């Protein structure tokens, strides 16, 4: 039996350390999911990951209403280094922002940074719900980590404290070079470097914000084509392009 065939189909993210002979206790929500939704019982297997120790097969030792105890069996996948790519995005309405977070997680982002701009319309962002969405997406897609979810910050504050070694792809609907040219201009084909992608609000960036972004040495303006894209569509398109050209989607 191959390593992939040995992997459990049901995956859960946990915060505990994963090591040989370990025992993991689940909280009420995850225990309810296994017992009442999936109808699992003792000796059934699931896969656990925590973003540090790879993926582990675990057998249900005992399970009851609101609790479960799992015995670690063996490591099915070692921890890998994932691409270091942040996604900055203007908050949008519920449903669409859930879709954005789900797809960004599937596409391998390492951090999600909701970013308030001058034309951002949505004032509240439910970080608890978005964190749950990111966790569920990571469990479903097979990745070994959950992206970090940062609190909402203004674009001005983010730029003021930006780490200069991290390149920022600025998806500007006003125009810019095509993706490959933008990435090459910032040395993407020379050595690995941390990156980030910035997606604006539905009304686009304020002209003053665009000027401030273009004045930053770490910013690489980029065009996503001749059509105006919704925020969630632009995020998926930009991440897909970055992964194909620079990240772990390269052939």
BELURFEN-V420663 format. One line per field, one symbol per residue. ss: DSSP state (~ for helix, > for strand, _ for the rest). psi: psi as a letter, one per 30 degrees, with the letter a starting at -180 (. if undefined). burial: 1 if it has 24 or more other ideal C-beta (glycine too) atoms within 12 Angstrom, else 0. Layout:
# BELURFEN-V420663
ss=???
psi=???
burial=???
This chain:
# BELURFEN-V420663
ss=__~~~~____>>>_________>>>>_~~~~~~~~~~_______>>>>>_____>>>>>>>>>>__>>>>>>>>>>>_______>>>>>______~~~~~~~~~~~____>>>>>>__________~~~~~~~~~~~~~~~______>>>>>>>~~~~~~______>>>>>_______~~~~~~~_________>>>>>_______~~~~~~~~~___>>>>________~~~~~~~~~~~~~~~______
psi=kleeffkkekkkklflkjlkglkkklaeeeeeeeefefhllkflklkklgfegakkkkkjelkajglkkkkkelkfklkljlkikljkkkkalkeeeeeeeeeeeeggkfkkjkjklfgkekfkkjeeeeeeeeeeeeeefglglkkkjllklleeeeefgkjffjkjjjjjfflllleeeeeefggfgelklkllkkkaleglkkeeeeeeeffkffkjkkkglfkkkleeeeeeeeeeeeeeeeaggk.
burial=00000011011111010100011111000110111000010001111111101111111110100001111111111000011111111111000111111111111111111111101101001000011011111110111111111101101001100100011111111001001001100101000011111111110110001101110101111111000001111111111111101110000
